Amino acid sequence: MLPFERLVQLNTKGNLWIYILSLLRKKELYGYQIPKIIEKRFGFKPGKITPYRVLYRLESKNLVQSEIRNRKRIYRITKKGREELEKAKRFYKEILGILTQ
């Protein structure tokens, strides 16, 4: 794998949590909606199971909450999740600042 391909993979599928939190920051979503929106909005297709595994981990760390509505699980971001997303955004901005000096 070429360095740029690895960079893209690590910053998309490798950090899927950032994309999920950014989507949930705007509105609550059912789990099955997330991969479709990621593909449409961000231009890459996560695996079929991976988003659910990431959601499970995010929920275990209290970054998202879920509830059953109409026999389906719906997710929303928590305050802690918003804070974590802001940290990630600051990190990327700092890296870009360093790289463009």
Secondary structure, DSSP 8 states (H G I E B T S, - for coil): --HHHHHHHHTTGGGHHHHHHHHHHHS-EETTHHHHHHHHHHS----SSHHHHHHHHHHHTTSEEEEEETTEEEEEE-HHHHHHHHHHHHHHHHHHHHHT-
